[in-house]
């Protein structure tokens, strides 16, 4: 078995490196879609796909809030 080395010369052992093929969000979406398709839940498709769009909305809200605060502080200081 040959050993690989990274750019720093450290040995890389790929045997112990397991990559998760599916994330938590993807797992929730699959579960919610299965529940929706089998009519177990009577949710809108918006809520079934919520694990995808809720984090994006939260990140956008935080981003625009920071931009608004910085803009207000910048212009408030000049008044």
Secondary structure, 3 states (H helix, E strand, C coil): CCCEECCCCCEECCCCCCCCCCCHHHHHHHHHHHHHHCCCCCCCHHHHCHHHHHHHHHHHHHHHHHHHHHHHHHHHHHC
